[in-house]
Amino acid sequence: MICVHLSTVYRTPASGTAEHANFHPGRSFSRSSLAVDDRPGLTAALDYLRDGDMLTVREVDRLGRNLLEGLIVLNDLFQRGIAVKVLDGIATGEHTERSLILDLALALAEDRRRDIVKKTKNGLESARARGRVGGRRPVVDDDKRRVILARRAEGQSIREIATAVKVSVGVVHKTLNPAAAPVGS
């Protein structure tokens, strides 16, 4: 039996289930982004699993970023004969087929995520209305900008300018070509 736990696959004795503490690390999978298609670690883990294996996740929402995505992954796993073990949340336990509690856990996770996004946007808008802008403070003030532009006009290289002004080469590039700078910076 193979258990995939969060970002690591654990091999357990073929004779039965092993306790979580007795798992021995096998193969690792990392998670890197939000959509299933853009999550090579999740895709690799799902491809690695075979009939009779068990996927162990901290919470059901690790399987998808919305209700539909999670249901598709769960259905695929169950149709392939792969069990799912959930360690936390309302769906805690081992599952071999879809259930109302799994669906409810995915729906609640999607709602929680939607609330977080909404509150974050509201907070940023509120801060912006008060004149506060998030992010790192600019490294280059007006004096440094003048020095960078003057040194470049004298023909100095970008690396020389960066060393003299004590900023990164990227900051010098951004100062010399503000049109290429990302929006909001």
SERO-4910 file (N, C-alpha, C, O; in steps of 0.05 Angstrom, whole numbers):
BEGIN
 pado doro    nc1    nc2    nc3   cac1   cac2   cac3    cc1    cc2    cc3    oc1    oc2    oc3
  Met    A     17    -24      0      0      0      0     18     25      0     39     25     13
  Ile    A      9     45    -14     24     71    -15      6     92     -4    -17     95    -13
  Cys    A     15    108     15      0    130     25     14    156     16     38    159     21
  Val    A      0    174      4     11    200     -3      1    219     19    -23    223     22
  His    A     20    230     34     13    248     56     23    276     50     47    280     50
  Leu    A      5    295     46     12    322     41     32    323     18     25    321     -5
  Ser    A     58    327     24     77    329      2     96    305      1    116    306    -13
  Thr    A     90    284     15    108    261     15     92    235     12     70    233     23
  Val    A    102    216     -2     90    190     -5    103    172     16    127    171     19
  Tyr    A     87    157     31     97    139     51     89    111     43     66    106     36
  Arg    A    107     93     45    101     65     39     94     51     66    108     55     86
  Thr    A     73     35     65     65     21     89     66     -9     82     66    -17     59
  Pro    A     67    -26    102     68    -55     97     44    -63     81     21    -54     86
  Ala    A     48    -81     62     26    -90     44      5   -105     60    -18   -108     51
  Ser    A     12   -115     83     -7   -132     99    -29   -116    112    -49   -128    120
  Gly    A    -27    -90    114    -49    -75    126    -42    -46    130    -23    -36    118
  Thr    A    -57    -34    148    -53     -5    152    -33     -1    174    -32    -16    194
  Ala    A    -16     18    170      4     25    191     -4     51    205    -18     67    193
  Glu    A      5     54    229      0     79    242     16    101    229     37     96    217
  His    A      6    125    231     19    148    218     48    151    227     65    158    210
  Ala    A     54    145    252     81    148    262    100    128    250    125    132    250
  Asn    A     90    106    240    107     85    229    112     87    199    125     70    188
  Phe    A    102    108    187    106    112    158    136    118    153    149    131    170
  His    A    145    108    131    173    114    123    172    130     97    159    121     78
  Pro    A    186    153     96    184    170     72    192    154     47    212    139     47
  Gly    A    176    159     26    182    146      0    188    168    -20    211    176    -22
  Arg    A    169    177    -34    173    196    -55    159    222    -48    138    223    -36
  Ser    A    172    245    -54    162    271    -47    149    285    -70    157    283    -93
  Phe    A    128    300    -64    114    316    -84    110    344    -71    101    345    -48
  Ser    A    116    365    -86    112    391    -74     88    404    -86     80    398   -109
  Arg    A     76    423    -72     54    438    -83     63    466    -88     78    478    -72
  Ser    A     54    477   -110     65    503   -117     46    524   -126     52    548   -125
  Ser    A     21    517   -134      3    538   -143    -25    530   -137    -30    510   -124
  Leu    A    -44    546   -146    -72    542   -138    -88    523   -155   -103    507   -144
  Ala    A    -88    525   -181   -104    508   -198    -92    481   -200    -68    478   -201
  Val    A   -109    460   -202    -99    432   -205    -81    430   -229    -60    417   -227
  Asp    A    -89    442   -251    -72    440   -275    -45    454   -271    -25    446   -283
  Asp    A    -44    473   -253    -19    488   -248     -5    477   -223     13    491   -212
  Arg    A    -13    454   -213     -1    443   -189     13    417   -196      3    395   -192
  Pro    A     38    419   -206     52    395   -215     56    375   -193     57    350   -198
  Gly    A     59    384   -168     63    365   -146     38    348   -141     40    324   -137
  Leu    A     15    361   -141    -10    346   -138    -15    328   -161    -23    305   -157
  Thr    A    -10    337   -185    -13    321   -209      5    296   -208     -4    274   -214
  Ala    A     30    300   -200     49    278   -198     40    258   -177     42    233   -181
  Ala    A     30    268   -154     21    250   -133     -3    234   -142     -5    210   -137
  Leu    A    -22    247   -155    -46    233   -165    -39    213   -186    -50    191   -187
  Asp    A    -20    219   -203    -11    200   -224      4    176   -212      3    154   -223
  Tyr    A     17    180   -189     33    160   -176     16    139   -162     23    116   -159
  Leu    A     -8    147   -153    -25    130   -138    -37    108   -155    -43    112   -179
  Arg    A    -41     84   -143    -53     61   -157    -76     50   -140    -80     58   -117
  Asp    A    -91     32   -152   -113     19   -138   -104      7   -112    -84     -7   -111
  Gly    A   -119     13    -90   -112      3    -64    -95     22    -48    -90     18    -24
  Asp    A    -85     44    -60    -69     64    -45    -87     82    -30   -111     82    -33
  Met    A    -75     99    -13    -90    118      3    -76    145      1    -52    147      6
  Leu    A    -91    166     -5    -81    193     -5    -89    205     22   -112    206     29
  Thr    A    -69    215     37    -74    227     63    -70    257     60    -49    266     51
  Val    A    -90    273     68    -88    302     67    -95    314     94   -110    302    109
  Arg    A    -83    337     99    -89    351    125   -118    358    126   -132    352    145
  Glu    A   -128    371    105   -157    378    103   -166    372     74   -149    372     56
  Val    A   -191    368     70   -202    362     44   -196    384     24   -193    378      0
  Asp    A   -195    409     33   -190    431     14   -163    430      0   -158    445    -18
  Arg    A   -145    413      9   -119    409     -4   -122    397    -32   -104    399    -49
  Leu    A   -145    384    -37   -149    370    -62   -159    389    -85   -156    382   -108
  Gly    A   -170    412    -77   -179    431    -98   -184    458    -85   -189    460    -61
  Arg    A   -183    478   -102   -186    506    -92   -215    515    -93   -221    538    -85
  Asn    A   -233    498   -103   -261    504   -103   -276    478   -102   -264    457   -104
  Leu    A   -302    480    -98   -319    456    -94   -317    438   -118   -313    413   -115
  Leu    A   -320    448   -142   -320    432   -166   -293    418   -170   -292    394   -176
  Glu    A   -271    432   -167   -245    420   -170   -240    397   -150   -230    376   -157
  Gly    A   -248    402   -125   -245    381   -104   -262    357   -110   -253    334   -106
  Leu    A   -287    361   -119   -304    339   -125   -294    323   -149   -295    298   -149
  Ile    A   -283    336   -168   -271    322   -192   -248    304   -183   -246    281   -191
  Val    A   -230    315   -166   -207    300   -156   -217    276   -139   -207    254   -143
  Leu    A   -236    281   -121   -246    259   -104   -259    237   -121   -253    214   -117
  Asn    A   -276    245   -140   -289    225   -157   -268    209   -172   -271    185   -175
  Asp    A   -248    222   -183   -227    208   -198   -213    188   -179   -208    165   -187
  Leu    A   -206    196   -155   -192    179   -137   -210    154   -130   -200    132   -131
  Phe    A   -235    159   -123   -252    137   -115   -258    118   -138   -259     94   -134
  Gln    A   -261    129   -162   -265    111   -186   -240     94   -191   -243     72   -202
  Arg    A   -217    104   -184   -192     88   -188   -186     70   -165   -166     56   -165
  Gly    A   -204     69   -144   -200     51   -122   -180     62   -101   -168     46    -86
  Ile    A   -177     88   -100   -158    101    -82   -174    113    -59   -192    129    -63
  Ala    A   -166    106    -35   -180    117    -11   -167    144     -4   -145    151    -12
  Val    A   -182    160     11   -173    186     20   -175    187     51   -196    181     62
  Lys    A   -153    195     64   -154    198     93   -150    227     99   -131    240     90
  Val    A   -169    239    114   -169    267    121   -161    269    151   -173    256    168
  Leu    A   -141    285    157   -130    286    184   -144    307    202   -146    303    226
  Asp    A   -153    329    190   -166    351    205   -192    359    191   -197    354    168
  Gly    A   -208    374    207   -233    385    196   -257    367    201   -255    347    214
  Ile    A   -279    375    190   -304    360    195   -305    333    181   -321    316    188
  Ala    A   -288    329    161   -288    304    146   -266    286    155   -257    268    140
  Thr    A   -256    289    179   -234    273    190   -241    243    188   -263    235    196
  Gly    A   -223    227    178   -227    198    176   -219    188    149   -208    202    132
  Glu    A   -223    162    145   -216    149    120   -242    146    103   -263    139    113
  His    A   -239    153     77   -262    152     59   -255    136     34   -234    139     23
  Thr    A   -274    119     26   -270    104      2   -291    111    -19   -291    101    -42
  Glu    A   -309    128    -12   -330    138    -31   -339    165    -22   -335    174      0
  Arg    A   -352    179    -41   -361    206    -35   -383    205    -14   -398    185    -12
  Ser    A   -383    225      2   -404    227     23   -412    256     27   -398    274     18
  Leu    A   -434    260     40   -444    287     45   -424    303     61   -421    327     56
  Ile    A   -410    290     80   -392    305     97   -368    315     80   -358    337     85
  Leu    A   -358    299     61   -336    308     44   -345    331     26   -331    351     24
  Asp    A   -369    329     15   -380    351     -2   -383    376     15   -377    398      6
  Leu    A   -393    373     39   -398    396     57   -371    409     64   -369    433     65
  Ala    A   -351    392     70   -324    403     77   -313    419     54   -301    440     58
  Leu    A   -316    409     29   -306    424      6   -321    450      2   -310    471     -4
  Ala    A   -347    449      6   -364    473      3   -356    494     24   -354    518     17
  Leu    A   -352    485     48   -345    504     70   -317    516     65   -312    539     70
  Ala    A   -299    499     54   -272    509     48   -273    530     26   -259    551     28
  Glu    A   -289    526      6   -292    545    -16   -304    571     -5   -295    593    -12
  Asp    A   -324    569     12   -336    593     24   -316    608     41   -316    632     41
  Arg    A   -300    593     57   -280    606     74   -259    621     56   -252    643     63
  Arg    A   -251    608     35   -232    620     16   -244    646      4   -230    666      1
  Arg    A   -269    644     -4   -282    667    -16   -284    691      4   -280    714     -3
  Asp    A   -290    684     29   -290    705     50   -263    718     54   -261    742     58
  Ile    A   -242    702     54   -215    712     58   -208    731     35   -197    753     40
  Val    A   -214    724     10   -208    741    -13   -224    767    -10   -213    788    -15
  Lys    A   -249    765     -3   -267    788     -1   -256    807     21   -254    831     17
  Lys    A   -249    796     44   -239    813     66   -212    825     59   -207    848     67
  Thr    A   -195    811     45   -169    822     37   -174    845     18   -161    866     21
  Lys    A   -191    842     -2   -197    863    -21   -208    888     -6   -201    910    -12
  Asn    A   -227    883     12   -239    905     27   -218    920     43   -218    944     45
  Gly    A   -200    905     56   -179    917     72   -160    934     56   -153    956     64
  Leu    A   -153    923     32   -135    939     14   -148    964      4   -136    985      3
  Glu    A   -174    962     -3   -189    985    -12   -191   1006     10   -188   1030      5
  Ser    A   -197    997     34   -199   1015     57   -172   1029     62   -172   1053     67
  Ala    A   -151   1014     62   -124   1026     66   -118   1046     44   -107   1068     50
  Arg    A   -124   1039     19   -119   1057     -3   -135   1083      0   -125   1105     -6
  Ala    A   -160   1081     10   -177   1104     14   -165   1123     36   -169   1147     35
  Arg    A   -150   1111     55   -138   1126     76   -110   1136     68    -96   1148     83
  Gly    A   -102   1130     43    -77   1140     33    -53   1121     38    -30   1129     35
  Arg    A    -59   1097     47    -38   1078     53    -35   1059     30    -55   1049     19
  Val    A    -11   1054     22     -6   1035      0     12   1013     11     32   1018     24
  Gly    A      4    988      7     20    966     17     45    962      1     50    975    -19
  Gly    A     61    943     10     85    936     -4    110    950      8    108    965     27
  Arg    A    132    943     -4    157    953      5    161    983     -3    152    991    -25
  Arg    A    173    998     14    178   1026      8    199   1027    -15    217   1011    -16
  Pro    A    197   1048    -32    216   1050    -54    244   1054    -43    249   1068    -24
  Val    A    263   1040    -57    291   1042    -49    304   1067    -60    322   1078    -47
  Val    A    294   1077    -82    306   1100    -96    289   1125    -90    266   1127    -98
  Asp    A    301   1144    -76    288   1170    -71    296   1189    -94    311   1181   -112
  Asp    A    287   1214    -93    293   1233   -115    324   1237   -118    333   1240   -140
  Asp    A    338   1239    -95    367   1243    -97    381   1220   -111    398   1224   -128
  Lys    A    374   1196   -103    387   1172   -115    380   1171   -145    396   1163   -162
  Arg    A    355   1178   -152    346   1177   -180    363   1196   -196    372   1189   -218
  Arg    A    368   1220   -186    384   1240   -200    413   1230   -204    424   1233   -226
  Val    A    424   1217   -183    451   1207   -185    453   1184   -206    471   1183   -222
  Ile    A    433   1166   -205    432   1144   -224    431   1154   -253    446   1146   -271
  Leu    A    413   1173   -258    409   1184   -285    434   1199   -294    442   1197   -317
  Ala    A    446   1214   -276    471   1230   -283    494   1211   -289    508   1215   -309
  Arg    A    498   1190   -273    519   1171   -278    515   1156   -304    535   1151   -318
  Arg    A    491   1150   -310    486   1136   -336    491   1155   -359    502   1146   -380
  Ala    A    484   1181   -356    489   1200   -377    519   1204   -381    528   1210   -403
  Glu    A    535   1200   -360    564   1201   -362    576   1176   -375    600   1175   -382
  Gly    A    559   1155   -380    568   1131   -393    576   1109   -375    588   1089   -385
  Gln    A    570   1110   -350    578   1089   -331    560   1064   -337    537   1067   -346
  Ser    A    570   1041   -331    555   1016   -334    534   1014   -312    537   1027   -291
  Ile    A    514    998   -316    493    994   -296    505    982   -271    497    989   -249
  Arg    A    523    963   -274    535    950   -251    551    970   -235    551    969   -210
  Glu    A    566    988   -248    582   1008   -234    563   1027   -218    568   1035   -196
  Ile    A    541   1035   -232    522   1053   -219    510   1039   -194    509   1051   -173
  Ala    A    502   1014   -197    490    999   -175    509    998   -151    501   1002   -128
  Thr    A    535    992   -156    554    990   -135    558   1018   -121    560   1019    -97
  Ala    A    560   1039   -137    565   1066   -126    541   1076   -110    545   1088    -89
  Val    A    517   1070   -119    493   1081   -105    483   1061    -84    466   1068    -68
  Lys    A    495   1037    -83    488   1016    -64    459   1007    -66    444   1005    -47
  Val    A    452   1001    -91    426    988    -97    432    965   -116    454    961   -126
  Ser    A    411    949   -121    415    926   -139    415    935   -168    406    956   -175
  Val    A    425    917   -185    425    922   -214    396    925   -223    391    942   -241
  Gly    A    378    909   -213    350    911   -220    338    938   -214    322    948   -229
  Val    A    345    949   -191    335    975   -183    345    997   -203    330   1015   -210
  Val    A    370    994   -211    380   1013   -231    365   1011   -257    358   1031   -269
  His    A    361    986   -266    346    981   -291    318    994   -289    309   1007   -307
  Lys    A    305    989   -266    278    999   -262    277   1030   -262    259   1042   -272
  Thr    A    298   1042   -250    300   1071   -249    305   1083   -277    293   1104   -284
  Leu    A    321   1069   -292    328   1079   -319    305   1075   -339    302   1090   -358
  Asn    A    289   1054   -334    267   1048   -352    241   1045   -337    232   1022   -334
  Pro    A    229   1067   -327    206   1064   -310    182   1053   -325    163   1043   -312
  Ala    A    181   1054   -351    158   1043   -367    158   1013   -364    136   1001   -367
  Ala    A    180   1000   -359    181    971   -357    175    962   -328    172    938   -324
  Ala    A    172    980   -310    167    973   -282    138    963   -280    120    972   -294
  Pro    A    133    943   -262    106    933   -258     87    954   -248     96    974   -235
  Val    A     62    951   -254     41    970   -245     41    971   -215     42    950   -202
  Gly    A     39    994   -204     37    998   -175     64   1001   -161     64   1005   -137
  Ser    A     86   1000   -176    112   1004   -163    124   1030   -169    146   1037   -160
***
